[in-house]
């Protein structure tokens, strides 16, 4: 996950992707906005994002995707690069939501298999299915409390200051409160 965040940060800096620009598309993927509710310009852009993502998932090279976007939508090279990067960034943001949903769906599926196996008196299968459901939900994983040891392995920036200013109080004029 850290690599994804790093790559998306680099992509955002290089291509100047504004998250606020992608917000309508992210809302569309979350089901908060219908396709028809988007303005026509955003609908066309969403189609380009979908096409770029589908080609990317199929294993096409980035140059092949950029060339195809330029040809299909009659856009310039820079716009095609931006669309591909934005699509990758957009689907990267959406992925954790999908992952959680798939995890829960898989756990429900294994629970169903466990119940069916129990009904058929195949207890070994029921136990195995229940274990898979628990693994999907991470029930048996240890929870770490406290500090993460990996945080201490990261290099830190240390700033040294060699200019030391010693304040001499004896030379300053003081006010006597009795006066």
C-alpha positions in Angstrom: 0.0 0.0 0.0 2.9 2.4 0.7 4.2 1.9 -2.8 0.8 2.8 -4.3 0.6 5.9 -2.2 4.1 6.9 -3.2 3.4 6.3 -6.9 0.2 8.2 -6.8 1.9 11.1 -5.1 4.6 11.2 -7.8 1.9 11.0 -10.5 0.0 13.8 -8.9 3.1 16.0 -8.7 4.3 15.2 -12.3 0.9 15.5 -14.0 -0.6 18.0 -11.5 -3.7 15.9 -10.8 -6.2 17.7 -8.6 -8.2 15.3 -6.4 -11.1 17.8 -6.5 -11.3 17.3 -10.2 -11.6 13.5 -9.8 -14.2 13.7 -7.0 -17.2 13.4 -9.3 -15.8 10.2 -10.8 -14.9 8.8 -7.4 -18.5 9.5 -6.3 -19.8 7.7 -9.4 -17.8 4.6 -8.6 -19.1 4.7 -5.0 -22.6 4.8 -6.4 -23.3 8.3 -5.0 -23.9 9.8 -8.4 -25.6 8.3 -11.5 -23.8 8.4 -14.8 -26.7 10.4 -16.3 -26.4 13.1 -13.6 -22.8 13.9 -14.7 -22.4 16.7 -17.2 -21.7 15.6 -20.7 -18.1 16.6 -20.5 -17.6 14.5 -17.4 -19.4 11.6 -19.0 -17.0 11.6 -21.9 -14.0 11.9 -19.6 -15.4 9.0 -17.4 -15.6 6.8 -20.6 -12.0 7.6 -21.3 -11.0 6.7 -17.8 -12.9 3.5 -18.0 -11.3 2.6 -21.3 -7.8 3.5 -20.1 -8.3 1.4 -17.0 -9.7 -1.6 -18.8 -6.7 -1.6 -21.2 -4.3 -1.1 -18.3 -5.8 -4.1 -16.4 -5.5 -6.2 -19.6 -1.8 -5.7 -19.5 -1.4 -3.2 -22.3 1.7 -1.0 -22.2 1.2 2.6 -21.3 2.3 3.7 -24.7 -0.3 1.5 -26.4 -3.0 2.9 -24.1 -1.9 6.5 -24.8 -1.9 5.9 -28.5 -5.3 4.2 -28.5 -6.8 7.1 -26.4 -5.4 9.6 -28.8 -6.8 7.8 -31.8 -10.2 6.9 -30.3 -11.0 10.3 -28.7 -8.9 12.6 -30.9 -7.0 14.1 -28.0 -3.4 15.2 -27.6 -0.6 13.2 -26.1 -0.5 15.1 -22.9 -4.2 14.7 -22.3 -4.0 11.0 -23.0 -1.1 10.7 -20.4 -3.2 12.7 -17.9 -6.2 10.5 -18.5 -4.2 7.3 -18.0 -2.6 8.6 -14.8 -5.8 10.0 -13.4 -7.5 6.6 -14.2 -4.8 4.7 -12.3 -5.0 7.2 -9.4 -8.8 7.0 -9.3 -9.0 3.3 -9.3 -6.2 3.1 -6.8 -8.3 5.2 -4.4 -11.3 3.0 -5.1 -9.4 -0.2 -4.5 -9.4 -0.2 -0.7 -13.2 0.2 -0.7 -13.6 -2.7 -3.2 -11.1 -4.8 -1.2 -13.2 -4.4 2.0 -16.4 -5.3 0.1 -14.8 -8.3 -1.5 -13.4 -9.5 1.8 -16.9 -9.3 3.4 -18.5 -11.0 0.4 -15.9 -13.8 0.5 -16.4 -14.3 4.3 -20.2 -14.5 3.7 -19.6 -17.1 1.0 -17.4 -19.2 3.2 -20.0 -19.0 6.0 -22.6 -20.3 3.6 -20.3 -23.1 2.6 -19.7 -23.9 6.2 -23.5 -24.1 6.9 -24.1 -26.3 3.9 -21.3 -28.6 4.8 -22.6 -28.9 8.4 -26.1 -29.7 7.0 -24.5 -32.5 4.9 -22.6 -33.7 8.0 -19.2 -33.0 6.3 -17.7 -31.4 9.4 -14.1 -31.3 8.1 -15.3 -29.2 5.1 -17.4 -27.0 7.5 -14.4 -26.3 9.7 -12.2 -25.5 6.7 -14.8 -23.2 5.3 -15.3 -21.4 8.7 -11.5 -21.0 8.9 -11.4 -19.4 5.5 -14.2 -17.0 6.5 -12.3 -16.1 9.6 -9.1 -15.6 7.6 -11.0 -13.3 5.2 -12.1 -11.1 8.1 -8.7 -11.3 9.8 -10.2 -12.6 13.0 -7.1 -14.6 14.0 -4.5 -11.9 13.2 -2.7 -10.4 16.1 -3.5 -6.8 16.8 -0.5 -4.7 17.5 -0.8 -2.1 20.3 1.7 0.6 20.8 4.5 1.6 18.5 5.2 0.2 15.1 8.9 -1.0 14.8 9.0 -0.2 11.1 8.5 3.5 11.9 12.0 3.4 13.5 13.6 2.0 10.4 12.8 5.0 8.3 15.5 7.6 8.0 14.8 10.9 9.7 16.0 14.4 8.9 18.3 15.8 11.5 19.1 19.5 11.6 22.2 20.6 13.5 22.6 24.2 14.6 26.2 25.2 15.3 25.4 28.8 16.1 24.9 29.0 19.8 23.7 32.2 21.3 24.6 32.5 25.0 22.6 35.1 26.7 24.5 37.0 29.3 22.1 38.2 32.0 24.7 40.0 34.0 25.3 42.7 31.4 21.6 43.5 31.1 20.1 46.3 33.0 17.6 45.1 35.5 14.9 46.9 37.3 15.0 46.9 41.1 11.5 46.5 42.4 12.2 48.4 45.6 12.9 51.7 43.8 
